[in-house]
Amino acid sequence: MNGLLEAEEQDQRPEQELTGSWGHGPRSTLVRAKTMAPPPPPLAASTPLLHGEFGSYPARGPRFALTLTSQALHIQRLRPKPEARPRGGLVPLAEVSGCCTLRSRSPSDSAAYFCIYTYPRGRRGSRRRTTRTFRTDGAATYEENRAEAQRWATALTCLLRGLPLPRDGEITPDLLPRPPRLLLLVNPFGGRGLAWQWCKNYVLPMISEAGLSFNLIQTERQNHARELVQGLSLSEWDGIVTVSGDGLLHEVLNGLLDRPDWEEAVKMPVGVLPCGSGNALAGAVNQHGGFEPALGLDLLLNCSLLLCRGGSHPLDLLSVTLASGSHCFSFLSVAWGFVSDVDIQSERFRALGSARFTLGTVLGLATLHTYRGRLSYLPATVEPASPTPAHSLPRAKSELTLTPDPAPPMAHSPLHRSVSDLPLPLPQPALASPGSPEPLPILSLNGGGPELAGDWGGAGDAPLSPDPLPSSPPGSPKAGLHSPVTEGAPVIPPSSELPPPTPDARVAASTCGLPDHLLPPLGTPLPPDWVTLEGDFVLMLAVSPSHLGADLVAAPHARFDDGLVHLCWVRSGISRAALLRLFLAMERGSQFSLGCPQLGYAAARAFRLEPLTPRGVLTVDGEQVEYGPIQAQMHPGLGTLLTGPPGCPGREP
C-alpha cells in the first residue's frame, strides 16, 4: 500500500508528566494507570516509526522518502535526482503546529494528500509559516491511499500531542480522542491595540491547524474576564487561554478562585498567548519550552506552538493580603519602589507597547527615589543548593539565602456554542470553531479558503479540498464554518491608551476561602523564625516565575512549581549607573553575578512588607493596589498552567 514500510521496531512513546498532554484523561485515571502498569521503555529520538515514499503536489514534482521519528520528520528527495545534503530535509516536531489529509477535487485522481504546517525560523531569526504537501499514491483506490495518509497524520498528531503509539497494531484515527476545547479570551486593547489583529492572523490559524476546538470572546472592560469565568460551566472546557498581557490572566485566575467551587475550578488549565505590553509569564513559558528569548510576534508564535502541543504544569499561586484585609491572588509578582513606579507611571505610554517600560525606566532613573520600609520573610525550610556560577548570588550579607539549582529540564459531543449560551449577557460576537475541526485552509494566513490550489497547485492541477482530520470521530456531524474573522473586529479608539483607573480599583478583592496558615494577621507580631530587614530601599520585588518581563529574567533559577517566592531588593546608596547595569544584566539573568553590594535576595515561603514612607505605589501582577502593609503566602501547585512540552534550555531547533 503506497510503498510505505513500517520500521521493524516500533516502541511506544514514553508518557508525559501526569498533568501532561492534550487528550489525556483525568489526572486520577492516569495515576491509577501508571500505578498498575510498568512504564514503557524509552523511545530513542532516532528510532523510525514510519518510513515510505511519497509524491508531491503538483503531481509533476519530485518524489520523496519520508521517515517519522519521535522528534522530527526527515525528508529526502528521491527523484528526479537524489540530494546528498537536502535543504529543509529535517522538520523538528517542535516547529510543527499540526497536519491534515486532503483530497483532489478531480474525480479521476485516486491519490490522497498529507499536509503538514510548520513554522521554521528564517534567515533573520523570525518564524514564517510553511506548508508541505505530499501525495499518497501507492494504491489503486482513493480509499486505500486515504487510509495511508490518515495513518501518517494520526501518528504525527499523536507525537505532537504526547499520546502513545501502539507497540503492536494498526495506527488508525481511533487512537485520537476528541479535539481539546479551549475558551480564548482576547483583550483587543492589549499592547498597542494589535491583540485582535494578531489573534485573527496568527493564533486562530495555528490552533485550527492543530485541530483544537475553540470559542473566542473579546473582553470589553476591566474585570470582564473575571466575571466571565465565575459563571462558566467549566466541565465543558479543557483550558482557558488569554490572548493579551499578564493582566487578563490575573483576572481569570482570581475569577476561578472567587467561585463557590474554587477548589476544583482552580485546577482548570490556563494559558497565555502574549499580545500585551507586559508578557512576563509568556517569557517564562518560552524559556520552559527550550526556545531562545523572543519578543513581540516571535514570542507569540513560540507560545502558540507550545499551546498546540499540549502539556501542562503545576503553577504556584501567591495569596496576597492587602492593608484593608482584602485578598487577591498573584501568579507573577508583588512590587514596591522603582519597579512599581515605572509600571504605573508608564501607563500613559501604553500605545508604545513594551517600549513603554524602556521609556518609563529612563524617566524613573532621572527621578530616582528611595523608600523606607520593613521587609520580613519566612525563609525556605530546606537549604537550597548553590546556584551555577553564571547565576551566583552575592554572599556578603548574612541575610541572603541561596537559591536551588534549576530542575532538569474524554469523549464529548461536538462543540456548538454561541455567545447566548454563556450565563452572562455579552453583546459582543463570539467566534467558535467547528466541533469536528476542518484543517486550516478555512483560516489560512494568506486569506485562502478551502481550495488550496493557490498555495500549492499548478496551472494543470486540480485543486485540493480538505479531508476531515483524523481526530474527527467517525460519523460525527459536520459543524458550520467559523464565523468570519474579518467581521466583528473591535473598534479601537485613535489612542489605545486606557484611562487610568483609580488606585483602589485596580484589583478586585477575592472571596476565596483558602486559609493562609503561615501568616498571622496584619499588625500582629511575626513568629521568631522570620527574618526582618529595615532600612531605605530603592525597590522590593517578590516574584514567582523566572521572568519579570518577556526579556527580563528576575529569578533565573525559579520554576513554576518550586513552592517559593523569590524576594529581590535593592537598598539605597546605589548609583543610577549601577541600577541601570542591573536591569541590563537582567535581560540575561546575570544580575546576581555583578557583585552589587546593594542587591539582596532570599527564597521564602511567605513575606510581609510594611512601607514606612507615607506615599508610594504597590502593584500585584502589574496592577496597582491600595498602599499600605501587605503580606503574602505561597501556595505550591495550586493552579495549572498550559506550558507545552519542556525543552532543553538554551537549545532550539
C-alpha positions as CSV (number, residue, x, y, z in Angstrom):
1,M,0.0,0.0,0.0
2,N,1.6,3.2,-1.3
3,G,5.0,1.6,-0.7
4,L,5.0,2.7,2.9
5,L,7.0,0.5,5.1
6,E,6.8,0.5,8.9
7,A,10.1,0.2,10.8
8,E,10.8,-3.3,12.2
9,E,10.9,-1.8,15.7
10,Q,8.2,0.5,16.9
11,D,8.3,1.3,20.5
12,Q,5.7,3.1,22.5
13,R,6.4,6.7,23.1
14,P,7.1,7.5,26.7
15,E,4.2,9.1,28.6
16,Q,4.5,12.8,29.5
17,E,4.1,14.0,33.1
18,L,0.8,13.4,34.7
19,T,-0.6,16.8,34.1
20,G,0.6,16.3,30.5
21,S,-0.8,16.4,27.1
22,W,-3.9,17.2,25.1
23,G,-6.2,14.2,25.0
24,H,-5.1,12.5,28.2
25,G,-7.8,11.5,30.6
26,P,-8.4,12.8,34.2
27,R,-5.4,13.0,36.4
28,S,-6.7,10.4,38.8
29,T,-7.2,7.9,35.9
30,L,-3.6,8.5,34.9
31,V,-2.4,7.9,38.4
32,R,-4.2,4.6,38.6
33,A,-2.9,3.5,35.1
34,K,0.6,4.5,36.0
35,T,0.5,2.6,39.2
36,M,-0.9,-0.7,37.7
37,A,1.2,-0.8,34.5
38,P,5.0,-0.7,34.2
39,P,6.3,2.4,32.3
40,P,7.0,1.9,28.6
41,P,10.6,1.7,27.5
42,P,12.1,5.0,26.4
43,L,12.0,5.7,22.7
44,A,15.2,6.8,21.1
45,A,14.9,10.1,19.2
46,S,16.3,8.4,16.0
47,T,14.0,5.3,16.1
48,P,12.0,5.3,12.9
49,L,8.2,5.0,13.4
50,L,7.1,5.2,9.8
51,H,9.0,5.2,6.5
52,G,7.8,5.4,3.0
53,E,7.8,7.0,-0.4
54,F,5.5,9.9,-1.4
55,G,4.9,12.0,-4.4
56,S,4.4,15.7,-4.3
57,Y,1.7,18.3,-5.2
58,P,1.6,19.2,-8.1
59,A,2.0,15.7,-9.4
60,R,4.8,16.6,-11.8
61,G,7.0,17.5,-8.9
62,P,9.7,15.3,-7.2
63,R,9.2,12.2,-5.1
64,F,10.4,12.0,-1.5
65,A,11.3,9.4,1.1
66,L,9.8,10.3,4.5
67,T,10.9,9.0,7.8
68,L,9.0,9.9,11.0
69,T,10.7,9.7,14.4
70,S,9.6,10.8,17.8
71,Q,11.4,14.2,17.3
72,A,11.4,15.0,13.6
73,L,10.1,14.3,10.1
74,H,13.0,13.5,7.8
75,I,12.5,14.3,4.1
76,Q,14.8,13.1,1.3
77,R,14.3,13.8,-2.3
78,L,14.5,10.6,-4.5
79,R,13.6,11.8,-8.0
80,P,14.5,13.3,-10.3
81,K,17.9,13.5,-8.6
82,P,18.6,12.4,-5.0
83,E,20.0,15.1,-2.8
84,A,23.3,14.4,-1.0
85,R,22.6,17.2,1.6
86,P,18.9,18.0,1.4
87,R,17.9,21.5,2.3
88,G,15.0,21.7,4.6
89,G,15.1,17.9,4.9
90,L,14.7,17.9,8.7
91,V,11.5,19.2,10.2
92,P,11.6,19.2,14.0
93,L,8.3,18.5,15.6
94,A,8.8,21.5,17.8
95,E,8.2,23.6,14.7
96,V,5.1,21.7,13.6
97,S,1.6,23.1,14.6
98,G,-0.4,20.3,13.0
99,C,-1.3,18.3,9.9
100,C,-4.3,17.2,7.9
101,T,-5.3,15.0,5.0
102,L,-6.6,16.4,1.7
103,R,-8.2,15.1,-1.5
104,S,-8.2,16.3,-5.1
105,R,-11.4,17.7,-6.5
106,S,-10.7,15.8,-9.7
107,P,-12.8,12.6,-9.7
108,S,-10.1,10.8,-11.7
109,D,-7.4,11.4,-9.1
110,S,-7.2,8.4,-6.8
111,A,-4.4,9.9,-4.7
112,A,-4.7,11.3,-1.2
113,Y,-2.6,14.1,0.2
114,F,-0.9,14.5,3.5
115,C,-0.1,18.1,4.6
116,I,1.9,19.4,7.5
117,Y,2.0,23.0,8.8
118,T,5.4,24.2,10.1
119,Y,6.9,27.5,11.5
120,P,10.6,27.3,10.9
121,R,12.9,30.2,11.6
122,G,14.0,32.3,8.6
123,R,17.5,33.7,8.0
124,R,16.8,36.7,10.2
125,G,15.5,34.5,13.1
126,S,11.8,35.2,12.7
127,R,9.3,32.4,12.2
128,R,7.4,32.0,9.0
129,R,4.5,29.7,8.1
130,T,5.4,26.9,5.6
131,T,3.2,24.1,4.3
132,R,4.5,20.8,2.9
133,T,2.1,18.6,1.0
134,F,2.9,15.0,0.0
135,R,1.0,12.8,-2.4
136,T,0.0,9.3,-1.2
137,D,-0.4,7.4,-4.5
138,G,0.8,3.8,-3.9
139,A,-2.6,2.1,-4.0
140,A,-5.1,1.8,-6.8
141,T,-8.1,3.3,-5.0
142,Y,-8.6,6.5,-3.1
143,E,-9.9,4.7,0.0
144,E,-6.6,2.8,0.4
145,N,-4.5,5.9,-0.2
146,R,-6.6,7.9,2.2
147,A,-6.1,5.3,4.9
148,E,-2.3,5.6,4.4
149,A,-2.4,9.4,4.5
150,Q,-4.5,9.2,7.7
151,R,-2.1,6.7,9.2
152,W,0.7,9.2,8.8
153,A,-1.5,12.1,10.0
154,T,-2.6,10.1,13.1
155,A,1.0,9.1,14.0
156,L,2.2,12.7,13.7
157,T,-0.7,14.1,15.7
158,C,-0.1,11.5,18.5
159,L,3.5,12.6,18.7
160,L,2.6,16.3,18.7
161,R,0.0,15.8,21.5
162,G,2.2,13.4,23.6
163,L,-0.1,10.4,23.0
164,P,1.4,6.9,23.0
165,L,1.6,5.0,19.8
166,P,0.7,1.3,20.0
167,R,3.6,-1.2,20.2
168,D,1.7,-3.7,18.0
169,G,-1.3,-3.0,16.0
170,E,-2.7,-0.6,13.5
171,I,-2.3,3.2,13.6
172,T,-5.8,4.4,13.0
173,P,-7.7,7.6,13.8
174,D,-9.4,5.8,16.7
175,L,-6.2,6.4,18.7
176,L,-7.1,10.1,18.8
177,P,-9.6,11.5,21.4
178,R,-12.0,14.3,20.5
179,P,-10.3,17.6,20.0
180,P,-9.5,19.7,23.1
181,R,-11.8,22.6,23.6
182,L,-10.4,26.0,24.5
183,L,-12.0,29.2,25.6
184,L,-10.0,32.1,24.2
185,L,-10.4,35.5,25.9
186,V,-9.0,38.4,23.9
187,N,-8.3,41.9,25.1
188,P,-8.5,43.8,21.9
189,F,-6.7,46.8,23.5
190,G,-3.7,44.7,24.6
191,G,-0.3,46.1,23.9
192,R,-0.5,48.6,21.1
193,G,-4.0,47.6,20.2
194,L,-2.7,44.8,17.9
195,A,-4.1,41.9,20.0
196,W,-7.2,41.3,17.9
197,Q,-5.2,41.5,14.6
198,W,-2.5,39.1,15.8
199,C,-5.2,36.8,17.2
200,K,-7.0,36.7,13.9
201,N,-3.9,36.4,11.7
202,Y,-1.8,34.1,13.7
203,V,-3.4,32.5,16.7
204,L,-6.6,31.2,15.2
205,P,-5.0,29.8,12.1
206,M,-2.4,27.9,14.2
207,I,-4.7,26.3,16.7
208,S,-7.0,25.4,13.8
209,E,-4.1,23.7,12.1
210,A,-3.5,21.8,15.4
211,G,-7.1,20.5,15.3
212,L,-8.2,22.3,18.5
213,S,-11.7,23.5,19.0
214,F,-12.2,26.9,20.4
215,N,-14.6,29.7,21.3
216,L,-13.4,33.3,21.3
217,I,-14.7,36.2,23.3
218,Q,-13.5,39.8,23.3
219,T,-13.3,41.4,26.7
220,E,-14.8,44.9,26.9
221,R,-13.8,46.3,30.2
222,Q,-11.6,45.7,33.3
223,N,-12.6,42.6,35.3
224,H,-14.8,41.4,32.4
225,A,-12.8,38.2,32.2
226,R,-13.2,37.7,35.9
227,E,-16.9,37.9,35.7
228,L,-17.0,35.5,32.7
229,V,-15.1,32.7,34.4
230,Q,-17.1,33.0,37.6
231,G,-20.2,31.8,35.6
232,L,-18.7,29.3,33.2
233,S,-19.6,25.6,33.1
234,L,-16.0,24.5,33.4
235,S,-16.7,20.8,32.6
236,E,-17.3,21.8,29.0
237,W,-13.7,23.2,28.6
238,D,-10.2,21.8,28.6
239,G,-8.5,25.1,29.1
240,I,-8.9,28.9,29.3
241,V,-6.3,30.9,27.3
242,T,-5.9,34.6,27.4
243,V,-4.7,36.5,24.3
244,S,-3.3,39.6,25.9
245,G,-0.8,40.6,28.5
246,D,-0.4,39.4,32.1
247,G,-3.3,41.4,33.4
248,L,-6.0,39.3,31.8
249,L,-4.7,36.1,33.2
250,H,-4.7,37.7,36.6
251,E,-8.4,38.3,36.2
252,V,-9.0,34.8,35.1
253,L,-7.2,33.1,38.0
254,N,-8.9,35.4,40.6
255,G,-12.3,34.7,38.9
256,L,-11.7,31.0,39.2
257,L,-10.8,31.4,42.9
258,D,-13.9,33.5,43.5
259,R,-16.2,30.7,42.6
260,P,-18.0,28.6,45.2
261,D,-16.3,25.5,43.8
262,W,-12.9,27.2,43.7
263,E,-11.1,24.1,44.9
264,E,-12.0,22.3,41.6
265,A,-12.2,25.5,39.5
266,V,-8.6,26.5,40.1
267,K,-7.4,23.2,38.6
268,M,-8.7,24.4,35.2
269,P,-5.6,24.6,33.0
270,V,-4.9,28.2,32.0
271,G,-2.6,29.5,29.3
272,V,-1.3,32.8,28.0
273,L,-0.6,33.9,24.4
274,P,1.3,37.2,24.6
275,C,-0.3,40.2,22.9
276,G,0.2,42.8,25.7
277,S,2.8,45.2,26.8
278,G,3.8,43.1,29.8
279,N,4.4,39.4,28.8
280,A,6.4,38.1,31.8
281,L,4.7,34.7,32.1
282,A,4.9,34.1,28.4
283,G,8.6,34.8,28.6
284,A,8.9,32.1,31.3
285,V,6.8,29.6,29.2
286,N,9.0,30.4,26.2
287,Q,12.1,29.5,28.3
288,H,10.5,26.4,29.7
289,G,9.8,25.2,26.1
290,G,13.5,25.5,25.3
291,F,13.2,28.4,22.9
292,E,15.6,31.3,22.6
293,P,14.4,34.6,24.2
294,A,11.9,36.3,22.0
295,L,9.7,39.4,21.9
296,G,6.6,40.6,20.0
297,L,5.3,38.3,17.3
298,D,8.1,35.8,17.6
299,L,7.2,35.3,21.3
300,L,3.5,34.9,20.3
301,L,4.3,32.2,17.7
302,N,6.6,30.3,20.1
303,C,3.9,30.2,22.8
304,S,1.2,29.3,20.2
305,L,3.4,26.3,19.0
306,L,3.7,25.2,22.6
307,L,0.0,25.5,23.2
308,C,-0.7,23.4,20.1
309,R,1.4,20.6,21.5
310,G,-0.5,20.5,24.8
311,G,1.0,19.7,28.1
312,S,0.6,21.4,31.5
313,H,2.5,22.1,34.6
314,P,1.5,22.9,38.2
315,L,1.6,26.6,38.9
316,D,2.3,28.2,42.3
317,L,0.0,31.0,43.4
318,L,0.6,33.7,45.9
319,S,-2.2,34.6,48.3
320,V,-1.9,38.4,48.9
321,T,-3.5,40.2,51.9
322,L,-3.8,44.0,51.5
323,A,-3.9,46.7,54.1
324,S,-7.7,46.7,54.3
325,G,-7.8,42.9,54.9
326,S,-9.0,42.1,51.4
327,H,-7.3,39.3,49.4
328,C,-6.2,38.7,45.9
329,F,-4.0,36.0,44.2
330,S,-0.9,36.6,42.2
331,F,0.9,34.3,39.7
332,L,3.6,36.8,38.9
333,S,4.9,39.5,41.2
334,V,4.4,41.9,44.1
335,A,6.4,45.1,43.6
336,W,7.2,48.2,45.6
337,G,9.5,51.1,44.7
338,F,11.3,51.6,41.4
339,V,9.6,48.7,39.6
340,S,6.1,49.6,40.6
341,D,6.7,53.3,39.9
342,V,7.8,52.5,36.4
343,D,5.0,50.1,35.8
344,I,2.2,52.6,36.8
345,Q,3.8,55.8,35.6
346,S,4.4,54.3,32.1
347,E,0.7,53.6,31.7
348,R,0.4,56.9,29.8
349,F,2.8,55.4,27.2
350,R,0.7,52.3,26.6
351,A,0.4,53.0,22.9
352,L,4.1,52.2,22.6
353,G,3.7,48.6,23.6
354,S,6.6,47.0,25.5
355,A,8.7,50.1,24.7
356,R,6.7,51.9,27.4
357,F,8.8,50.2,30.1
358,T,12.1,51.3,28.5
359,L,10.9,54.9,28.4
360,G,9.5,54.6,31.9
361,T,12.8,53.2,33.2
362,V,14.7,56.1,31.7
363,L,12.3,58.6,33.4
364,G,12.4,56.7,36.6
365,L,16.2,56.8,36.7
366,A,16.1,60.5,36.2
367,T,14.0,61.0,39.3
368,L,15.2,58.1,41.4
369,H,13.5,57.8,44.8
370,T,14.2,55.8,48.0
371,Y,11.6,54.4,50.3
372,R,11.9,53.4,53.9
373,G,10.3,50.2,54.9
374,R,10.4,46.9,56.7
375,L,10.6,43.6,54.9
376,S,10.1,40.3,56.8
377,Y,10.0,36.8,55.4
378,L,9.8,33.2,56.3
379,P,12.9,31.5,54.8
380,A,12.6,28.3,52.8
381,T,12.8,25.4,55.2
382,V,15.3,23.4,53.1
383,E,18.7,25.0,52.5
384,P,18.9,25.3,48.7
385,A,21.9,24.3,46.8
386,S,24.3,26.9,45.4
387,P,23.4,28.2,42.0
388,T,25.5,27.9,39.0
389,P,28.4,30.4,38.6
390,A,26.6,32.3,35.9
391,H,23.7,32.9,38.3
392,S,25.7,33.1,41.5
393,L,24.3,35.3,44.3
394,P,26.2,37.7,46.5
395,R,27.4,36.2,49.8
396,A,28.5,39.4,51.5
397,K,25.3,39.8,53.6
398,S,24.2,37.2,56.2
399,E,20.6,38.0,55.3
400,L,20.9,36.2,51.9
401,T,19.5,32.7,51.3
402,L,21.0,30.8,48.4
403,T,18.7,29.5,45.7
404,P,18.3,26.0,44.3
405,D,19.7,24.9,41.0
406,P,17.2,24.7,38.1
407,A,15.4,21.4,37.8
408,P,16.3,19.3,34.7
409,P,14.7,20.3,32.2
410,M,-12.5,12.1,27.1
411,A,-15.3,11.8,24.7
412,H,-17.7,14.7,24.4
413,S,-20.3,16.0,22.0
414,P,-19.1,18.4,19.3
415,L,-18.7,22.0,20.4
416,H,-21.5,24.2,19.2
417,R,-21.6,27.3,21.4
418,S,-22.6,30.8,20.8
419,V,-22.5,33.8,23.0
420,S,-26.0,33.3,24.1
421,D,-25.0,30.0,25.8
422,L,-23.0,31.9,28.3
423,P,-24.6,32.8,31.6
424,L,-23.7,36.5,31.4
425,P,-25.1,39.0,28.9
426,L,-22.4,39.5,26.3
427,P,-23.4,41.8,23.4
428,Q,-20.1,41.3,21.5
429,P,-19.8,38.5,19.0
430,A,-18.1,35.2,19.9
431,L,-16.2,33.1,17.4
432,A,-16.4,29.3,17.5
433,S,-14.5,26.6,15.7
434,P,-16.4,23.6,14.3
435,G,-17.0,20.7,16.6
436,S,-15.3,18.5,14.1
437,P,-12.5,20.8,13.0
438,E,-11.5,21.1,9.4
439,P,-7.9,21.7,8.5
440,L,-6.7,25.2,8.4
441,P,-7.4,26.2,4.8
442,I,-10.6,27.7,6.1
443,L,-8.5,30.1,8.1
444,S,-5.2,30.2,6.2
445,L,-2.7,33.0,7.0
446,N,-2.8,34.3,3.4
447,G,-6.6,34.5,3.5
448,G,-7.2,31.5,1.3
449,G,-10.3,29.4,1.6
450,P,-10.8,25.6,1.5
451,E,-9.5,25.5,-2.1
452,L,-5.7,25.0,-1.8
453,A,-4.7,25.5,-5.4
454,G,-3.4,29.0,-4.6
455,D,-1.0,27.6,-2.1
456,W,0.5,24.6,-3.8
457,G,-1.2,23.9,-7.2
458,G,0.0,24.4,-10.7
459,A,-2.0,25.5,-13.7
460,G,-2.9,22.0,-14.8
461,D,-3.6,20.5,-11.3
462,A,-7.0,20.1,-9.8
463,P,-7.4,22.0,-6.5
464,L,-7.4,20.1,-3.3
465,S,-10.2,20.2,-0.8
466,P,-10.0,19.5,3.0
467,D,-10.4,15.9,4.2
468,P,-11.6,15.6,7.9
469,L,-8.8,15.5,10.4
470,P,-8.3,12.0,11.8
471,S,-9.3,13.4,15.2
472,S,-12.8,13.8,14.0
473,P,-14.9,11.0,15.5
474,P,-16.2,8.6,12.9
475,G,-19.7,9.6,11.8
476,S,-19.6,12.9,13.6
477,P,-21.8,15.6,12.0
478,K,-20.2,18.4,10.2
479,A,-20.3,21.7,12.1
480,G,-20.7,25.1,10.5
481,L,-17.6,27.0,9.5
482,H,-16.1,29.7,11.6
483,S,-17.8,33.0,12.0
484,P,-15.9,35.3,9.5
485,V,-12.9,36.6,11.4
486,T,-12.8,39.6,9.3
487,E,-16.1,40.8,10.8
488,G,-16.8,41.9,14.3
489,A,-13.3,43.3,14.8
490,P,-13.2,45.7,17.8
491,V,-13.4,49.4,17.2
492,I,-10.2,50.8,18.7
493,P,-10.2,54.5,19.5
494,P,-7.4,56.6,17.9
495,S,-5.4,56.4,21.1
496,S,-5.3,52.9,22.6
497,E,-4.3,54.4,26.0
498,L,-6.8,53.3,28.5
499,P,-7.9,55.9,31.1
500,P,-6.1,55.3,34.4
501,P,-8.4,53.7,37.0
502,T,-8.5,54.9,40.5
503,P,-5.7,53.4,42.7
504,D,-8.1,51.4,44.8
505,A,-10.0,49.9,41.9
506,R,-7.2,48.3,40.0
507,V,-7.5,44.8,41.6
508,A,-10.8,43.5,42.9
509,A,-10.8,41.6,46.2
510,S,-11.0,37.8,46.3
511,T,-13.6,35.9,48.3
512,C,-11.7,32.6,48.2
513,G,-11.8,30.7,51.5
514,L,-8.2,29.4,51.1
515,P,-6.5,29.8,54.5
516,D,-3.0,31.3,54.9
517,H,-1.7,29.2,57.7
518,L,1.8,30.7,57.6
519,L,0.6,34.3,58.1
520,P,-0.5,35.9,61.3
521,P,-3.0,38.8,60.9
522,L,-1.5,42.0,59.6
523,G,-0.5,44.3,62.5
524,T,0.3,41.4,64.9
525,P,3.9,40.2,65.7
526,L,5.6,37.7,63.5
527,P,6.9,34.3,64.7
528,P,10.5,34.1,65.8
529,D,11.7,32.1,62.8
530,W,11.0,35.0,60.4
531,V,13.8,37.3,59.2
532,T,13.3,41.1,59.3
533,L,15.1,43.8,57.4
534,E,14.5,47.5,57.9
535,G,16.0,50.4,56.1
536,D,15.9,52.5,52.9
537,F,15.1,50.7,49.7
538,V,15.1,51.6,46.0
539,L,12.9,48.6,45.2
540,M,11.5,45.4,46.6
541,L,10.3,42.7,44.3
542,A,8.6,39.3,45.1
543,V,8.4,37.1,42.0
544,S,7.0,33.6,41.5
545,P,8.2,32.6,37.9
546,S,11.6,33.4,36.5
547,H,10.6,36.4,34.4
548,L,9.5,39.9,35.3
549,G,9.0,40.8,31.6
550,A,9.4,38.9,28.3
551,D,13.1,40.0,28.3
552,L,13.7,40.4,32.0
553,V,14.8,37.4,34.0
554,A,14.4,38.4,37.6
555,A,14.9,34.9,39.1
556,P,16.7,32.7,36.6
557,H,16.6,29.6,38.8
558,A,12.8,29.9,39.6
559,R,10.4,27.2,38.4
560,F,6.6,27.3,38.0
561,D,6.2,24.8,40.9
562,D,9.2,25.3,43.2
563,G,6.9,26.4,46.1
564,L,9.0,29.5,46.7
565,V,8.5,33.3,46.4
566,H,11.8,34.8,45.3
567,L,12.5,38.1,47.1
568,C,14.8,40.6,45.5
569,W,15.6,44.1,46.8
570,V,18.0,47.0,46.2
571,R,19.0,49.1,49.1
572,S,19.6,52.8,49.0
573,G,23.1,54.0,48.0
574,I,23.1,52.5,44.6
575,S,24.1,54.9,41.8
576,R,21.9,55.4,38.7
577,A,24.5,53.8,36.5
578,A,24.7,50.7,38.8
579,L,21.0,50.3,38.8
580,L,20.9,50.6,35.0
581,R,23.6,47.9,34.8
582,L,21.4,45.6,37.0
583,F,18.4,45.9,34.6
584,L,20.6,45.4,31.6
585,A,22.1,42.3,33.1
586,M,18.5,41.1,33.9
587,E,18.0,40.6,30.2
588,R,20.4,37.7,30.5
589,G,19.5,36.7,34.1
590,S,23.1,37.6,35.2
591,Q,22.4,40.4,37.6
592,F,23.4,38.4,40.6
593,S,26.9,37.8,39.2
594,L,27.7,41.6,39.1
595,G,28.6,41.6,42.8
596,C,26.4,44.7,43.5
597,P,26.5,45.2,47.4
598,Q,23.1,46.8,47.4
599,L,21.4,43.9,45.7
600,G,19.8,41.3,48.0
601,Y,17.9,38.0,47.6
602,A,16.1,35.5,49.6
603,A,14.0,32.4,48.9
604,A,10.9,32.4,51.1
605,R,7.6,30.7,51.7
606,A,5.8,33.9,52.9
607,F,6.6,37.6,53.5
608,R,5.3,40.8,54.9
609,L,6.2,44.3,53.6
610,E,5.5,47.4,55.7
611,P,6.1,50.6,53.9
612,L,7.2,53.3,56.3
613,T,7.1,56.1,53.7
614,P,3.7,57.8,53.6
615,R,3.4,57.8,49.8
616,G,4.3,55.2,47.3
617,V,3.0,52.6,44.8
618,L,2.3,48.9,45.3
619,T,1.5,46.5,42.4
620,V,0.3,42.9,42.2
621,D,0.9,41.3,38.8
622,G,1.5,44.8,37.4
623,E,-1.9,46.1,38.7
624,Q,-1.9,48.9,41.3
625,V,-3.4,48.0,44.8
626,E,-4.0,50.0,47.9
627,Y,-0.9,51.4,49.5
628,G,0.0,50.1,53.0
629,P,1.2,47.0,54.8
630,I,0.9,43.9,52.6
631,Q,1.7,40.2,53.2
632,A,1.6,37.1,51.1
633,Q,2.0,33.3,51.3
634,M,2.9,30.9,48.5
635,H,0.5,28.0,47.8
636,P,2.5,25.4,45.9
637,G,1.0,23.9,42.8
638,L,-2.5,25.5,43.4
639,G,-3.1,26.2,39.7
640,T,-2.3,24.5,36.4
641,L,-0.5,26.3,33.5
642,L,-0.6,25.2,29.9
643,T,3.1,25.2,29.0
644,G,3.6,22.7,26.2
645,P,6.3,20.1,26.5
646,P,9.5,21.0,28.3
647,G,12.6,21.7,26.1
648,C,16.3,21.9,26.7
649,P,17.2,25.4,27.9
650,G,19.4,27.3,25.6
651,R,18.8,24.9,22.7
652,E,16.3,25.4,20.0
653,P,15.7,23.6,16.7
